Amino acid sequence: MSGVAQIEIRETAAELKTLLRQEKDVLRHEKLQVLYWLKTQTVDSVLSAAVRRTVNIVPQYKDGCLVIGRGE
């Protein structure tokens, strides 16, 4: 299939989780989060991870008021 990238994640899920806990830089943390999601099969593609991340940061409204908290 054209445009489909295959990646191999060498780190174990446990190693990625440890790195996630230690990482202080936001951008690096987000990259590690996507790798962790892919490794644990929480998402099946980078696109799915992007959508999941976007859903988590989109403001949520209820009865016209902003709801504080992350969507899951």
Secondary structure as UniProt FT lines:
FT   TURN            2..3
FT   HELIX           13..22
FT   HELIX           26..39
FT   TURN            40..41
FT   HELIX           46..57
FT   STRAND          60..62
FT   TURN            63..64
FT   STRAND          65..67
//
